[in-house]
Amino acid sequence: MAMGHEKGFIPMETKTIRDQEYFLKSLREDGVEEIYVARAKQTAAGKKSAVSVPPEVPQEARTAQPSVSQTGPRSVRDELIELRDKVLACSRCTELALTRKTVVFGAGNASAKLMFVGEAPGHDEDVQGLPFVGKAGQLLTKIIESIGYTRKQVFICNVLKCRPPQNRTPQSDEIMNCHDYLMKQIALIHPQIICALGTFAAQTILKTGQSISHLRGKFYDFPGSVPPDGQPIKVICTFHPAYLLRNPQDKRKVWEDMKMIQKELEGK
Ligand code: SF4
């Protein structure tokens, strides 16, 4: 029920203790079971006064602005936004910078426990500026939901942030150019688990030349740097959703990998 001068409201400041006792007793006899307390006093500007300033505090201290927002530690989200702005303006790969429509930085939760990393944006991603939004992206959404998570709870990005023309294989110099962006994303988000989607992401993150069939199905320690006081990051590799669209017989293997992720996240 809302506060106000409805049933049982008592303007206490207008009554003596004896008056209040008598008034409460009479209300009880009238069947009133609840009373309401008046709202906090309002300032002259009509807003609640959150902090009272003692009169002995000097005038300059009363009017000083809070400094927390200017001097406090920056949030992961702030740092991700700063990194995103840098990546959006990147032209390290001359060809990709000329042919792309957008730069696909990545999307999701800045404090995600689970991070998915694919290869590079495709046509739909290049148009929309978002990762995994085509048919493969729809399948990835189902895969994420199959273990009880949503896209908003995880972070999704690619090794390359720009689409290679005609979806050609990323070149080694492009991978090197973009590598520190991915490492910075991982360092800022610091997920519990990175799920590398497909051969290209698995080989790039684990710094190996082994096939995805060999790499999938087990956890690895993230070979990149982790802060000394930070929790270790685990890496698991599975088939890329685009591969699954062409090879649905391997969906069961991806499901097995997802169950491993789910158990790890739930601490089982
Ligand atoms: S792929 Fe990465 S390094 Fe290359 S231009 Fe795009 S953002 Fe820059």
py3Dmol code that shows the C-alpha trace and the ligand (Angstrom):
import py3Dmol

protein = """\
ATOM      1  CA  MET A   1       0.000   0.000   0.000  1.00  0.00           C
ATOM      2  CA  ALA A   2       1.170   3.510  -0.687  1.00  0.00           C
ATOM      3  CA  MET A   3       2.176   5.971   1.957  1.00  0.00           C
ATOM      4  CA  GLY A   4       0.015   8.999   2.482  1.00  0.00           C
ATOM      5  CA  HIS A   5      -2.909  10.323   4.448  1.00  0.00           C
ATOM      6  CA  GLU A   6      -4.958   7.197   3.882  1.00  0.00           C
ATOM      7  CA  LYS A   7      -6.339   4.891   6.542  1.00  0.00           C
ATOM      8  CA  GLY A   8      -4.518   5.207   9.825  1.00  0.00           C
ATOM      9  CA  PHE A   9      -2.041   7.954   8.910  1.00  0.00           C
ATOM     10  CA  ILE A  10      -0.842   9.779  12.028  1.00  0.00           C
ATOM     11  CA  PRO A  11       0.641  13.262  11.855  1.00  0.00           C
ATOM     12  CA  MET A  12       2.805  12.350  14.882  1.00  0.00           C
ATOM     13  CA  GLU A  13       4.632  15.635  15.133  1.00  0.00           C
ATOM     14  CA  THR A  14       1.345  17.335  16.050  1.00  0.00           C
ATOM     15  CA  LYS A  15       0.587  15.105  19.038  1.00  0.00           C
ATOM     16  CA  THR A  16       1.927  14.642  22.548  1.00  0.00           C
ATOM     17  CA  ILE A  17       2.926  11.103  23.724  1.00  0.00           C
ATOM     18  CA  ARG A  18      -0.345  10.803  25.676  1.00  0.00           C
ATOM     19  CA  ASP A  19      -2.334  11.989  22.641  1.00  0.00           C
ATOM     20  CA  GLN A  20      -0.530   9.432  20.452  1.00  0.00           C
ATOM     21  CA  GLU A  21      -1.279   6.553  22.867  1.00  0.00           C
ATOM     22  CA  TYR A  22      -4.917   7.549  23.033  1.00  0.00           C
ATOM     23  CA  PHE A  23      -5.124   7.955  19.264  1.00  0.00           C
ATOM     24  CA  LEU A  24      -3.494   4.532  18.603  1.00  0.00           C
ATOM     25  CA  LYS A  25      -5.865   2.893  21.109  1.00  0.00           C
ATOM     26  CA  SER A  26      -8.881   4.436  19.445  1.00  0.00           C
ATOM     27  CA  LEU A  27      -7.682   3.282  16.047  1.00  0.00           C
ATOM     28  CA  ARG A  28      -7.246  -0.299  17.308  1.00  0.00           C
ATOM     29  CA  GLU A  29     -10.799  -0.206  18.697  1.00  0.00           C
ATOM     30  CA  ASP A  30     -11.957   0.985  15.281  1.00  0.00           C
ATOM     31  CA  GLY A  31     -10.327  -2.106  13.733  1.00  0.00           C
ATOM     32  CA  VAL A  32      -7.259  -0.387  12.232  1.00  0.00           C
ATOM     33  CA  GLU A  33      -4.404  -2.946  12.020  1.00  0.00           C
ATOM     34  CA  GLU A  34      -1.785  -0.926  10.096  1.00  0.00           C
ATOM     35  CA  ILE A  35      -0.474   2.603  10.238  1.00  0.00           C
ATOM     36  CA  TYR A  36       1.716   4.515   7.813  1.00  0.00           C
ATOM     37  CA  VAL A  37       4.704   6.655   8.569  1.00  0.00           C
ATOM     38  CA  ALA A  38       5.047   9.995   6.819  1.00  0.00           C
ATOM     39  CA  ARG A  39       7.677  10.241   4.053  1.00  0.00           C
ATOM     40  CA  ALA A  40      11.086  11.768   4.787  1.00  0.00           C
ATOM     41  CA  LYS A  41      11.071  15.521   4.789  1.00  0.00           C
ATOM     42  CA  GLN A  42      11.700  17.087   1.398  1.00  0.00           C
ATOM     43  CA  THR A  43      14.253  19.761   0.592  1.00  0.00           C
ATOM     44  CA  ALA A  44      13.206  23.156  -0.693  1.00  0.00           C
ATOM     45  CA  ALA A  45      13.871  21.851  -4.209  1.00  0.00           C
ATOM     46  CA  GLY A  46      11.335  19.106  -3.614  1.00  0.00           C
ATOM     47  CA  LYS A  47      13.918  16.286  -3.527  1.00  0.00           C
ATOM     48  CA  LYS A  48      14.752  14.036  -0.599  1.00  0.00           C
ATOM     49  CA  SER A  49      17.748  15.173   1.355  1.00  0.00           C
ATOM     50  CA  ALA A  50      20.065  12.137   1.302  1.00  0.00           C
ATOM     51  CA  VAL A  51      22.888  13.604   3.384  1.00  0.00           C
ATOM     52  CA  SER A  52      22.696  16.155   6.130  1.00  0.00           C
ATOM     53  CA  VAL A  53      25.647  18.521   6.395  1.00  0.00           C
ATOM     54  CA  PRO A  54      26.418  19.663   9.969  1.00  0.00           C
ATOM     55  CA  PRO A  55      26.413  23.448  10.278  1.00  0.00           C
ATOM     56  CA  GLU A  56      30.043  23.473  11.458  1.00  0.00           C
ATOM     57  CA  VAL A  57      31.303  22.089   8.140  1.00  0.00           C
ATOM     58  CA  PRO A  58      32.992  24.893   6.155  1.00  0.00           C
ATOM     59  CA  GLN A  59      31.092  26.230   3.167  1.00  0.00           C
ATOM     60  CA  GLU A  60      33.725  25.027   0.629  1.00  0.00           C
ATOM     61  CA  ALA A  61      33.363  21.449   1.917  1.00  0.00           C
ATOM     62  CA  ARG A  62      29.574  21.654   1.649  1.00  0.00           C
ATOM     63  CA  THR A  63      29.701  22.630  -1.990  1.00  0.00           C
ATOM     64  CA  ALA A  64      32.582  20.297  -3.038  1.00  0.00           C
ATOM     65  CA  GLN A  65      31.637  17.736  -5.707  1.00  0.00           C
ATOM     66  CA  PRO A  66      32.162  13.997  -5.053  1.00  0.00           C
ATOM     67  CA  SER A  67      35.463  12.891  -6.566  1.00  0.00           C
ATOM     68  CA  VAL A  68      34.860   9.117  -6.760  1.00  0.00           C
ATOM     69  CA  SER A  69      33.823   9.120 -10.400  1.00  0.00           C
ATOM     70  CA  GLN A  70      36.892  11.077 -11.427  1.00  0.00           C
ATOM     71  CA  THR A  71      39.527   9.270  -9.369  1.00  0.00           C
ATOM     72  CA  GLY A  72      38.111   5.810  -8.631  1.00  0.00           C
ATOM     73  CA  PRO A  73      39.268   2.660 -10.437  1.00  0.00           C
ATOM     74  CA  ARG A  74      37.871   2.242 -13.938  1.00  0.00           C
ATOM     75  CA  SER A  75      35.477  -0.654 -14.466  1.00  0.00           C
ATOM     76  CA  VAL A  76      36.116  -3.538 -16.861  1.00  0.00           C
ATOM     77  CA  ARG A  77      33.251  -2.207 -18.931  1.00  0.00           C
ATOM     78  CA  ASP A  78      34.920   1.208 -19.238  1.00  0.00           C
ATOM     79  CA  GLU A  79      38.168  -0.417 -20.336  1.00  0.00           C
ATOM     80  CA  LEU A  80      36.363  -2.651 -22.816  1.00  0.00           C
ATOM     81  CA  ILE A  81      34.616   0.374 -24.300  1.00  0.00           C
ATOM     82  CA  GLU A  82      37.955   2.143 -24.611  1.00  0.00           C
ATOM     83  CA  LEU A  83      39.443  -0.931 -26.325  1.00  0.00           C
ATOM     84  CA  ARG A  84      36.403  -1.213 -28.593  1.00  0.00           C
ATOM     85  CA  ASP A  85      36.796   2.381 -29.728  1.00  0.00           C
ATOM     86  CA  LYS A  86      40.434   1.702 -30.542  1.00  0.00           C
ATOM     87  CA  VAL A  87      39.597  -1.475 -32.502  1.00  0.00           C
ATOM     88  CA  LEU A  88      36.773   0.227 -34.419  1.00  0.00           C
ATOM     89  CA  ALA A  89      39.295   2.718 -35.774  1.00  0.00           C
ATOM     90  CA  CYS A  90      41.952   0.102 -36.568  1.00  0.00           C
ATOM     91  CA  SER A  91      43.485  -0.153 -40.036  1.00  0.00           C
ATOM     92  CA  ARG A  92      46.502  -2.349 -39.320  1.00  0.00           C
ATOM     93  CA  CYS A  93      45.427  -4.782 -42.071  1.00  0.00           C
ATOM     94  CA  THR A  94      45.293  -2.600 -45.160  1.00  0.00           C
ATOM     95  CA  GLU A  95      43.155  -4.926 -47.274  1.00  0.00           C
ATOM     96  CA  LEU A  96      40.640  -5.747 -44.535  1.00  0.00           C
ATOM     97  CA  ALA A  97      40.288  -2.112 -43.529  1.00  0.00           C
ATOM     98  CA  LEU A  98      39.443  -1.264 -47.151  1.00  0.00           C
ATOM     99  CA  THR A  99      36.991  -4.117 -47.799  1.00  0.00           C
ATOM    100  CA  ARG A 100      35.124  -4.423 -44.478  1.00  0.00           C
ATOM    101  CA  LYS A 101      31.759  -2.759 -43.851  1.00  0.00           C
ATOM    102  CA  THR A 102      32.130  -2.802 -40.083  1.00  0.00           C
ATOM    103  CA  VAL A 103      34.585  -3.901 -37.424  1.00  0.00           C
ATOM    104  CA  VAL A 104      33.115  -6.693 -35.314  1.00  0.00           C
ATOM    105  CA  PHE A 105      34.559  -6.156 -31.855  1.00  0.00           C
ATOM    106  CA  GLY A 106      32.491  -8.734 -29.970  1.00  0.00           C
ATOM    107  CA  ALA A 107      29.435  -8.642 -27.740  1.00  0.00           C
ATOM    108  CA  GLY A 108      28.219  -9.880 -24.406  1.00  0.00           C
ATOM    109  CA  ASN A 109      28.796  -9.630 -20.693  1.00  0.00           C
ATOM    110  CA  ALA A 110      31.927  -7.781 -19.553  1.00  0.00           C
ATOM    111  CA  SER A 111      32.208 -10.111 -16.558  1.00  0.00           C
ATOM    112  CA  ALA A 112      31.248 -13.329 -18.322  1.00  0.00           C
ATOM    113  CA  LYS A 113      32.425 -16.641 -16.907  1.00  0.00           C
ATOM    114  CA  LEU A 114      32.270 -18.153 -20.383  1.00  0.00           C
ATOM    115  CA  MET A 115      33.769 -16.666 -23.537  1.00  0.00           C
ATOM    116  CA  PHE A 116      33.360 -18.018 -27.085  1.00  0.00           C
ATOM    117  CA  VAL A 117      35.984 -17.209 -29.703  1.00  0.00           C
ATOM    118  CA  GLY A 118      35.415 -17.921 -33.381  1.00  0.00           C
ATOM    119  CA  GLU A 119      37.489 -17.313 -36.491  1.00  0.00           C
ATOM    120  CA  ALA A 120      36.398 -14.091 -38.217  1.00  0.00           C
ATOM    121  CA  PRO A 121      33.220 -12.227 -39.133  1.00  0.00           C
ATOM    122  CA  GLY A 122      31.259 -13.491 -42.133  1.00  0.00           C
ATOM    123  CA  HIS A 123      28.902 -11.571 -44.413  1.00  0.00           C
ATOM    124  CA  ASP A 124      26.040 -11.128 -41.917  1.00  0.00           C
ATOM    125  CA  GLU A 125      28.404 -10.155 -39.110  1.00  0.00           C
ATOM    126  CA  ASP A 126      30.196  -7.667 -41.357  1.00  0.00           C
ATOM    127  CA  VAL A 127      26.873  -6.026 -42.243  1.00  0.00           C
ATOM    128  CA  GLN A 128      25.514  -5.905 -38.691  1.00  0.00           C
ATOM    129  CA  GLY A 129      28.759  -5.327 -36.792  1.00  0.00           C
ATOM    130  CA  LEU A 130      27.891  -8.148 -34.382  1.00  0.00           C
ATOM    131  CA  PRO A 131      29.463 -11.587 -33.925  1.00  0.00           C
ATOM    132  CA  PHE A 132      27.671 -14.809 -34.862  1.00  0.00           C
ATOM    133  CA  VAL A 133      24.400 -13.407 -36.194  1.00  0.00           C
ATOM    134  CA  GLY A 134      23.950 -15.570 -39.318  1.00  0.00           C
ATOM    135  CA  LYS A 135      22.772 -19.193 -39.444  1.00  0.00           C
ATOM    136  CA  ALA A 136      25.897 -20.339 -37.613  1.00  0.00           C
ATOM    137  CA  GLY A 137      25.182 -17.674 -34.999  1.00  0.00           C
ATOM    138  CA  GLN A 138      21.646 -18.959 -34.522  1.00  0.00           C
ATOM    139  CA  LEU A 139      23.045 -22.415 -33.933  1.00  0.00           C
ATOM    140  CA  LEU A 140      25.573 -21.007 -31.451  1.00  0.00           C
ATOM    141  CA  THR A 141      22.684 -19.352 -29.576  1.00  0.00           C
ATOM    142  CA  LYS A 142      20.997 -22.767 -29.273  1.00  0.00           C
ATOM    143  CA  ILE A 143      24.244 -24.354 -28.129  1.00  0.00           C
ATOM    144  CA  ILE A 144      24.666 -21.693 -25.414  1.00  0.00           C
ATOM    145  CA  GLU A 145      21.051 -22.085 -24.310  1.00  0.00           C
ATOM    146  CA  SER A 146      21.425 -25.873 -24.193  1.00  0.00           C
ATOM    147  CA  ILE A 147      23.601 -25.507 -21.081  1.00  0.00           C
ATOM    148  CA  GLY A 148      21.316 -22.972 -19.409  1.00  0.00           C
ATOM    149  CA  TYR A 149      22.983 -19.711 -20.450  1.00  0.00           C
ATOM    150  CA  THR A 150      21.962 -16.844 -22.703  1.00  0.00           C
ATOM    151  CA  ARG A 151      24.035 -14.801 -25.137  1.00  0.00           C
ATOM    152  CA  LYS A 152      23.793 -11.888 -22.713  1.00  0.00           C
ATOM    153  CA  GLN A 153      25.540 -13.918 -20.019  1.00  0.00           C
ATOM    154  CA  VAL A 154      28.556 -14.894 -22.123  1.00  0.00           C
ATOM    155  CA  PHE A 155      30.983 -12.946 -24.290  1.00  0.00           C
ATOM    156  CA  ILE A 156      31.353 -13.772 -27.992  1.00  0.00           C
ATOM    157  CA  CYS A 157      34.074 -12.553 -30.305  1.00  0.00           C
ATOM    158  CA  ASN A 158      36.446 -13.673 -33.060  1.00  0.00           C
ATOM    159  CA  VAL A 159      40.185 -13.943 -33.527  1.00  0.00           C
ATOM    160  CA  LEU A 160      39.940 -11.452 -36.400  1.00  0.00           C
ATOM    161  CA  LYS A 161      37.712  -8.433 -35.952  1.00  0.00           C
ATOM    162  CA  CYS A 162      37.318  -7.723 -39.680  1.00  0.00           C
ATOM    163  CA  ARG A 163      35.886  -9.920 -42.421  1.00  0.00           C
ATOM    164  CA  PRO A 164      38.417 -11.300 -44.900  1.00  0.00           C
ATOM    165  CA  PRO A 165      37.153 -10.728 -48.474  1.00  0.00           C
ATOM    166  CA  GLN A 166      34.977 -13.630 -49.721  1.00  0.00           C
ATOM    167  CA  ASN A 167      35.519 -15.251 -46.315  1.00  0.00           C
ATOM    168  CA  ARG A 168      39.019 -16.339 -47.304  1.00  0.00           C
ATOM    169  CA  THR A 169      41.274 -17.861 -44.667  1.00  0.00           C
ATOM    170  CA  PRO A 170      42.863 -15.221 -42.413  1.00  0.00           C
ATOM    171  CA  GLN A 171      46.508 -14.584 -43.231  1.00  0.00           C
ATOM    172  CA  SER A 172      49.292 -14.916 -40.675  1.00  0.00           C
ATOM    173  CA  ASP A 173      50.100 -11.201 -40.667  1.00  0.00           C
ATOM    174  CA  GLU A 174      46.395 -10.389 -40.064  1.00  0.00           C
ATOM    175  CA  ILE A 175      46.322 -12.803 -37.136  1.00  0.00           C
ATOM    176  CA  MET A 176      49.413 -11.163 -35.675  1.00  0.00           C
ATOM    177  CA  ASN A 177      47.977  -7.688 -36.208  1.00  0.00           C
ATOM    178  CA  CYS A 178      44.763  -8.543 -34.338  1.00  0.00           C
ATOM    179  CA  HIS A 179      46.253 -10.833 -31.680  1.00  0.00           C
ATOM    180  CA  ASP A 180      46.764  -8.245 -28.948  1.00  0.00           C
ATOM    181  CA  TYR A 181      43.125  -7.121 -29.222  1.00  0.00           C
ATOM    182  CA  LEU A 182      41.946 -10.652 -28.430  1.00  0.00           C
ATOM    183  CA  MET A 183      44.462 -11.023 -25.607  1.00  0.00           C
ATOM    184  CA  LYS A 184      43.326  -7.710 -24.116  1.00  0.00           C
ATOM    185  CA  GLN A 185      39.676  -8.813 -24.328  1.00  0.00           C
ATOM    186  CA  ILE A 186      40.539 -12.041 -22.510  1.00  0.00           C
ATOM    187  CA  ALA A 187      42.594 -10.201 -19.882  1.00  0.00           C
ATOM    188  CA  LEU A 188      39.801  -7.696 -19.179  1.00  0.00           C
ATOM    189  CA  ILE A 189      36.904 -10.155 -19.101  1.00  0.00           C
ATOM    190  CA  HIS A 190      38.994 -12.843 -17.421  1.00  0.00           C
ATOM    191  CA  PRO A 191      36.505 -15.663 -18.028  1.00  0.00           C
ATOM    192  CA  GLN A 192      36.640 -18.964 -16.212  1.00  0.00           C
ATOM    193  CA  ILE A 193      36.466 -20.815 -19.531  1.00  0.00           C
ATOM    194  CA  ILE A 194      37.271 -19.913 -23.135  1.00  0.00           C
ATOM    195  CA  CYS A 195      35.533 -22.081 -25.707  1.00  0.00           C
ATOM    196  CA  ALA A 196      37.450 -21.941 -28.994  1.00  0.00           C
ATOM    197  CA  LEU A 197      35.135 -22.570 -31.931  1.00  0.00           C
ATOM    198  CA  GLY A 198      36.821 -24.390 -34.783  1.00  0.00           C
ATOM    199  CA  THR A 199      40.360 -25.193 -35.828  1.00  0.00           C
ATOM    200  CA  PHE A 200      41.476 -21.658 -36.464  1.00  0.00           C
ATOM    201  CA  ALA A 201      40.484 -20.251 -33.046  1.00  0.00           C
ATOM    202  CA  ALA A 202      41.717 -23.376 -31.230  1.00  0.00           C
ATOM    203  CA  GLN A 203      45.121 -23.269 -32.897  1.00  0.00           C
ATOM    204  CA  THR A 204      45.483 -19.509 -32.373  1.00  0.00           C
ATOM    205  CA  ILE A 205      44.557 -19.565 -28.682  1.00  0.00           C
ATOM    206  CA  LEU A 206      46.472 -22.740 -27.791  1.00  0.00           C
ATOM    207  CA  LYS A 207      49.437 -21.885 -30.063  1.00  0.00           C
ATOM    208  CA  THR A 208      49.401 -25.294 -31.663  1.00  0.00           C
ATOM    209  CA  GLY A 209      49.118 -26.842 -35.117  1.00  0.00           C
ATOM    210  CA  GLN A 210      46.966 -29.795 -34.048  1.00  0.00           C
ATOM    211  CA  SER A 211      43.539 -30.485 -35.563  1.00  0.00           C
ATOM    212  CA  ILE A 212      40.257 -29.654 -33.856  1.00  0.00           C
ATOM    213  CA  SER A 213      39.363 -33.364 -33.761  1.00  0.00           C
ATOM    214  CA  HIS A 214      42.489 -33.968 -31.727  1.00  0.00           C
ATOM    215  CA  LEU A 215      42.092 -30.887 -29.509  1.00  0.00           C
ATOM    216  CA  ARG A 216      38.411 -31.145 -28.591  1.00  0.00           C
ATOM    217  CA  GLY A 217      37.010 -33.019 -25.604  1.00  0.00           C
ATOM    218  CA  LYS A 218      39.439 -31.842 -22.922  1.00  0.00           C
ATOM    219  CA  PHE A 219      40.451 -28.760 -20.966  1.00  0.00           C
ATOM    220  CA  TYR A 220      43.753 -26.938 -21.373  1.00  0.00           C
ATOM    221  CA  ASP A 221      45.400 -24.179 -19.368  1.00  0.00           C
ATOM    222  CA  PHE A 222      45.222 -20.850 -21.176  1.00  0.00           C
ATOM    223  CA  PRO A 223      48.779 -20.276 -22.427  1.00  0.00           C
ATOM    224  CA  GLY A 224      48.501 -16.476 -22.303  1.00  0.00           C
ATOM    225  CA  SER A 225      49.376 -14.347 -19.308  1.00  0.00           C
ATOM    226  CA  VAL A 226      47.074 -14.255 -16.306  1.00  0.00           C
ATOM    227  CA  PRO A 227      47.538 -11.834 -13.384  1.00  0.00           C
ATOM    228  CA  PRO A 228      49.463 -13.490 -10.498  1.00  0.00           C
ATOM    229  CA  ASP A 229      46.440 -13.165  -8.211  1.00  0.00           C
ATOM    230  CA  GLY A 230      43.931 -14.111 -10.936  1.00  0.00           C
ATOM    231  CA  GLN A 231      42.181 -17.451 -11.300  1.00  0.00           C
ATOM    232  CA  PRO A 232      43.614 -19.667 -14.068  1.00  0.00           C
ATOM    233  CA  ILE A 233      41.633 -19.662 -17.303  1.00  0.00           C
ATOM    234  CA  LYS A 234      40.702 -22.964 -18.926  1.00  0.00           C
ATOM    235  CA  VAL A 235      40.368 -23.492 -22.654  1.00  0.00           C
ATOM    236  CA  ILE A 236      38.175 -26.050 -24.355  1.00  0.00           C
ATOM    237  CA  CYS A 237      37.859 -26.490 -28.118  1.00  0.00           C
ATOM    238  CA  THR A 238      34.902 -27.681 -30.122  1.00  0.00           C
ATOM    239  CA  PHE A 239      33.627 -27.665 -33.684  1.00  0.00           C
ATOM    240  CA  HIS A 240      32.613 -24.349 -35.245  1.00  0.00           C
ATOM    241  CA  PRO A 241      28.817 -23.974 -35.651  1.00  0.00           C
ATOM    242  CA  ALA A 242      29.310 -23.369 -39.404  1.00  0.00           C
ATOM    243  CA  TYR A 243      31.011 -26.779 -39.622  1.00  0.00           C
ATOM    244  CA  LEU A 244      28.091 -28.319 -37.711  1.00  0.00           C
ATOM    245  CA  LEU A 245      25.617 -26.940 -40.242  1.00  0.00           C
ATOM    246  CA  ARG A 246      27.466 -28.943 -42.903  1.00  0.00           C
ATOM    247  CA  ASN A 247      28.199 -31.925 -40.651  1.00  0.00           C
ATOM    248  CA  PRO A 248      25.232 -32.385 -38.288  1.00  0.00           C
ATOM    249  CA  GLN A 249      26.458 -35.893 -37.406  1.00  0.00           C
ATOM    250  CA  ASP A 250      29.054 -34.204 -35.140  1.00  0.00           C
ATOM    251  CA  LYS A 251      26.472 -32.316 -33.037  1.00  0.00           C
ATOM    252  CA  ARG A 252      26.690 -34.998 -30.365  1.00  0.00           C
ATOM    253  CA  LYS A 253      30.412 -34.314 -29.903  1.00  0.00           C
ATOM    254  CA  VAL A 254      29.694 -30.603 -29.407  1.00  0.00           C
ATOM    255  CA  TRP A 255      27.005 -31.498 -26.902  1.00  0.00           C
ATOM    256  CA  GLU A 256      29.564 -33.571 -24.970  1.00  0.00           C
ATOM    257  CA  ASP A 257      31.952 -30.592 -24.948  1.00  0.00           C
ATOM    258  CA  MET A 258      29.156 -28.304 -23.754  1.00  0.00           C
ATOM    259  CA  LYS A 259      28.297 -30.684 -20.910  1.00  0.00           C
ATOM    260  CA  MET A 260      31.949 -30.514 -19.814  1.00  0.00           C
ATOM    261  CA  ILE A 261      31.710 -26.706 -19.780  1.00  0.00           C
ATOM    262  CA  GLN A 262      28.455 -26.805 -17.825  1.00  0.00           C
ATOM    263  CA  LYS A 263      29.900 -29.159 -15.189  1.00  0.00           C
ATOM    264  CA  GLU A 264      33.021 -27.014 -14.813  1.00  0.00           C
ATOM    265  CA  LEU A 265      31.013 -23.809 -14.426  1.00  0.00           C
ATOM    266  CA  GLU A 266      28.743 -25.426 -11.877  1.00  0.00           C
ATOM    267  CA  GLY A 267      31.749 -26.747  -9.954  1.00  0.00           C
ATOM    268  CA  LYS A 268      30.732 -30.401 -10.325  1.00  0.00           C
TER     269      LYS A 268
END
"""
ligand_1 = """\
8
SF4
S 41.516 -7.507 -38.455
Fe 42.102 -6.630 -36.483
S 44.162 -5.791 -36.791
Fe 43.262 -6.133 -38.827
S 42.309 -4.154 -39.370
Fe 40.728 -5.403 -38.411
S 40.806 -4.830 -36.247
Fe 42.716 -4.113 -37.169
"""
view = py3Dmol.view(width=600, height=400)
view.addModel(protein, "pdb")
view.setStyle({"model": 0}, {"cartoon": {"style": "trace"}})
view.addModel(ligand_1, "xyz")
view.setStyle({"model": 1}, {"stick": {}})
view.zoomTo()
view.show()
